[in-house]
Amino acid sequence: MQFTFRINGKSETVDVDPETPLLWVLRENIGLTGTKYGCGIARCGACTIHVDGLAMKACQLPASAALGKEITTIEGLSATSSHPVQQAWVEVGVPQCGYCQSGQIMSAAALLAKRKNPTDPEIEAAMADNLCRCGTYQRIMAAIRRATQIAQA
């Protein structure tokens, strides 16, 4: 079936099965490869995107469920990497291997869109579904705290 999605502020039309996970529509049909495949069962968070501003796992979201919604991928978070979370990620030096980082950043950005100054338990709860094989969790926490400062400056 042919579907038109609103992704990163643009309309994108693709011909896919309605049950195709949105992750594969983004990566294979549209060419937005910043959203990563990690586990395929929505447990690692590498595929996190925003759907109407909410952090969602694209590997388990059927394409048909995204119709009429505003989808934002890591490529659409900021064209210049100027989003406070992206700035903080670089400043704090979060990435090691980098594979999970787009999902981590998207989850953190969704949290900060809802809570301007989240507590540590709120940050931990929002990030709980994002795994980092390199174990940079302390730097991730520090970067989210720093992003709140950047956003409020």
C-alpha distance (Angstrom), angle and dihedral (degrees) to the residues before:
residue distance angle dihedral
M1 . . .
Q2 3.74 . .
F3 3.80 116.3 .
T4 3.77 132.0 -179.5
F5 3.77 115.8 -150.2
R6 3.78 131.6 -172.3
I7 3.81 103.4 -130.7
N8 3.79 124.8 171.3
G9 3.78 90.3 -17.0
K10 3.81 95.6 -51.5
S11 3.79 134.5 96.8
E12 3.80 114.7 -115.6
T13 3.80 122.8 -173.9
V14 3.80 120.5 -158.9
D15 3.78 137.1 168.5
V16 3.83 107.4 -130.7
D17 3.77 142.1 137.0
P18 3.85 108.3 -88.8
E19 3.82 90.3 -123.3
T20 3.81 94.8 54.1
P21 3.81 107.9 121.6
L22 3.78 110.3 -107.2
L23 3.81 88.8 -126.0
W24 3.80 90.6 69.0
V25 3.81 92.9 43.4
L26 3.80 88.9 54.5
R27 3.80 95.8 44.4
E28 3.79 104.2 33.6
N29 3.80 105.1 27.0
I30 3.79 102.3 31.9
G31 3.82 100.8 26.9
L32 3.80 98.0 -126.1
T33 3.80 98.9 141.1
G34 3.80 98.8 167.9
T35 3.79 89.6 91.5
K36 3.80 104.0 79.8
Y37 3.78 134.9 -146.9
G38 3.78 110.3 -129.7
C39 3.78 115.9 151.9
G40 3.80 106.6 -13.5
I41 3.82 92.8 -135.9
A42 3.84 100.6 80.5
R43 3.81 93.7 -107.1
C44 3.82 103.9 110.1
G45 3.82 103.6 45.3
A46 3.82 96.7 -138.0
C47 3.81 89.3 124.6
T48 3.82 96.5 51.7
I49 3.80 115.2 144.5
H50 3.80 133.8 160.4
V51 3.79 119.8 -103.0
D52 3.80 109.9 -172.6
G53 3.81 86.7 -20.1
L54 3.80 96.2 -52.6
A55 3.80 122.2 116.3
M56 3.81 108.5 -115.5
K57 3.79 135.7 170.4
A58 3.80 108.6 -113.5
C59 3.82 94.7 -161.8
Q60 3.81 91.7 71.2
L61 3.81 100.0 32.0
P62 3.81 112.0 99.7
A63 3.78 114.2 -134.6
S64 3.81 90.1 -121.0
A65 3.83 90.5 60.9
A66 3.81 91.2 60.5
L67 3.79 97.2 57.0
G68 3.78 113.3 121.5
K69 3.79 92.0 12.8
E70 3.80 130.6 111.6
I71 3.80 109.0 -114.7
T72 3.78 122.1 -162.4
T73 3.79 123.3 -171.7
I74 3.79 128.4 -173.9
E75 3.82 87.7 -91.3
G76 3.80 89.9 59.0
L77 3.80 98.5 44.2
S78 3.79 90.2 86.7
A79 3.79 129.7 -16.6
T80 3.80 90.2 -147.4
S81 3.82 100.2 36.7
S82 3.78 87.6 -112.0
H83 3.80 97.0 131.1
P84 3.84 108.0 121.8
V85 3.81 91.5 -118.3
Q86 3.80 91.9 51.9
Q87 3.80 90.9 47.5
A88 3.81 91.8 49.3
W89 3.81 92.1 46.8
V90 3.80 90.1 58.3
E91 3.79 94.8 40.1
V92 3.81 93.6 51.3
G93 3.82 93.3 39.2
V94 3.78 96.0 -127.3
P95 3.82 103.7 164.4
Q96 3.74 123.4 85.9
C97 3.79 107.6 160.7
G98 3.80 89.5 -2.3
Y99 3.79 98.7 -146.5
C100 3.80 96.6 120.6
Q101 3.77 95.7 37.5
S102 3.81 100.8 96.5
G103 3.80 90.0 53.7
Q104 3.80 91.8 44.6
I105 3.81 91.6 49.8
M106 3.81 92.9 47.5
S107 3.82 91.8 50.3
A108 3.80 91.6 47.9
A109 3.81 92.3 47.3
A110 3.82 91.3 51.3
L111 3.80 89.8 50.6
L112 3.80 93.2 50.4
A113 3.79 91.2 47.6
K114 3.83 87.6 60.2
R115 3.82 100.4 33.6
K116 3.79 118.7 33.7
N117 3.80 93.7 -166.4
P118 3.81 109.4 20.0
T119 3.78 121.9 -171.4
D120 3.80 120.7 -121.3
P121 3.83 91.7 -102.2
E122 3.82 89.6 51.2
I123 3.80 90.5 50.2
E124 3.80 91.3 48.0
A125 3.81 91.4 49.5
A126 3.82 93.1 48.2
M127 3.80 92.5 48.1
A128 3.83 97.7 40.3
D129 3.81 93.7 101.6
N130 3.80 93.4 53.7
L131 3.78 116.3 88.3
C132 3.79 125.1 -159.5
R133 3.78 114.0 -163.0
C134 3.80 90.1 -163.2
G135 3.81 92.4 54.8
T136 3.81 98.6 -125.7
Y137 3.80 91.9 151.4
Q138 3.81 95.3 127.3
R139 3.80 90.8 52.6
I140 3.81 90.3 46.5
M141 3.81 90.1 53.8
A142 3.81 91.0 46.7
A143 3.80 91.4 49.3
I144 3.80 93.1 50.8
R145 3.81 90.0 50.1
R146 3.83 88.7 48.8
A147 3.81 91.4 47.9
T148 3.81 89.5 57.7
Q149 3.82 88.5 55.7
I150 3.81 92.7 47.4
A151 3.81 91.5 48.6
Q152 3.80 91.8 51.0
A153 3.82 95.2 47.3
